[in-house]
């Protein structure tokens, strides 16, 4: 068995994939992090304190996980959907009644979307109340606020897509608020809806925003956000010197 | 210091070394990476972080799956621009905005105040940049007390304001006697400002630092947003009137709006 493992891990094919040995020593544990694209946003070493569950509650990571779940379920939903006001609703009905696990797929996406809004808001509260926005993390706080706004945007644009009464009137009410902005209001509303009221143009635009633009920007800013966390020294924790003073 | 050709070029001779002088060039006021820092208590991120992330992923997926098996996403009749639903509500996370609309001029309540709030939230790290208390929940015992008292205050003051403004609508009673601008912009702006700034005025008597001011202000705004969102989402029924969530008229339930 160990001969076989040795044969595989020493083969040219294996070594072209993995540029580190078995991670049971400091060098290879560092190399796992620096040579793997999925791990390289993490630091090589983390402070023991920052791993404490009651410090961060893992809310940032949960946001990323839920976003990933939403991306995958969203992509699958796209297979069974088209943003036209004549057919969108019947696609949803077909999805729920005829497509295997269609209703489950839609439920996962719906509840995932609500969960993401809640988790991102809680994440912001956590970062604020632990003072983790303090230098050098000011800019990352700003990126985080933008990500929260984008999360709301992603959820709001997705809300219209089933094209039922709930969706229609929620978006009608939601976008009417934009109209109260005195200078740009009507322009913003017109740009969102593509017309005087919620109709085909609005559905097309909300769909494009929901499946392309907003998730794309979220993915980009999340990468920046995580990378900055690493660059700024991991999760903000108390300086050991300050702790000694207490 | 002079160097002669007969000396070895690669190193200074002992007498040269004695002639070496040092001088203070400049004092720089900046944090150094290591000064005042004790040794960091660090461990390798692999595999512990990878394992924790895997467990979190499984947990989140399990929770979502259970929720999705238990409750179906709502789907009503096909959209009909002619038939308005009653109540017509925005998605739950915008219900705070819709609730605000009930209490004053829309531009003030749904545009100006939320914009100021978002700008404040963005500006927080630039208003409070003291390093003290980083990485500690609520910074200190005093910080904890400030947050607690502010939270209790908001949970009493904001619902009271919403109830008073609804049951004793001074803006309706004085309609026609005072200009609309005064009733719907000046009045709500003053009331809101007083409610938001009152805890700060109290706090100022205790000589707070920047972080403590932020703690109070953020708590006021954050919890107000939650109170308004919950009021709009749970307590508004048909006609956008206030009801108990479990006692809505007809067959309306606020949870159907999710």
Interface residues (C-beta under 8 A of the other chain):
Chain A: X23 X26 X29 X30 X32 X33 X39 X42 X43 X44 X45 X46 X47 X48 X49 X51 X55 X58 X61 X62 X65 X66 X69 X85 X89 X92 X93 X96 X103 X104 X106 X107 X108 X109 X110 X111 X112 X114 X115 X117 X124 X125 X128 X129 X130 X131 X132 X133 X134 X135 X137 X138 X141 X142 X145 X149 X152 X155 X156 X159 X162 X163 X164 X165 X166 X167 X168 X169 X170 X172 X173 X174 X177 X180 X181 X182 X185 X197 X198 X199 X235 X236 X237 X238 X239 X240 X241 X242 X243 X244
Chain B: X36 X37 X38 X39 X40 X41 X42 X43 X44 X45 X46 X47 X48 X49 X50 X52 X53 X56 X57 X60 X61 X63 X64 X65 X67 X68 X69 X71 X72 X73 X74 X75 X76 X77 X78 X79 X80 X81 X83 X84 X85 X88 X89 X90 X91 X92 X93 X94 X97 X98 X101 X106 X107 X110 X111 X118 X121 X122 X124 X125 X126 X128 X129 X130 X131 X132 X133 X134 X135 X136 X137 X138 X139 X147 X211 X214 X215 X218 X222 X256 X257 X258
